[in-house]
Amino acid sequence: MIITTGNEINGHKITELGIVRGNVVQARHIGRDIMAGFKNIAGGEIKSYTELTNSARDIAYTRMVAEAKELGADGVIAMRFSSSSISDGTIEMLCYGTAVKFRK
């Protein structure tokens, strides 16, 4: 499956199947928060939060691709990520795009 942030896939004529998405909400771990608090004082990257964000992104992406496969898609165009906080200590990651089928 071809996934792109662009609005077309070079060399392919496409038919749009519809919007596909995957999302996940993950919560921080109290142990991570304690270490992050120390890092906040000293400065620098908070690796546990980076890992949490990367994990959420990977899960959301995988879920979007699975939804596209269920539609019989050959690819996804205009793929985007969006993130937000549902409540204190959580992150929601959304991955979305337009599922497409190649035509001859």
Secondary structure as GFF3:
##gff-version 3
##sequence-region A 1 104
A	DSSP	beta_strand	2	3	.	.	.	ID=ss1
A	DSSP	beta_strand	13	27	.	.	.	ID=ss2
A	DSSP	alpha_helix	30	42	.	.	.	ID=ss3
A	DSSP	alpha_helix	47	70	.	.	.	ID=ss4
A	DSSP	beta_strand	75	84	.	.	.	ID=ss5
A	DSSP	beta_strand	90	103	.	.	.	ID=ss6
###
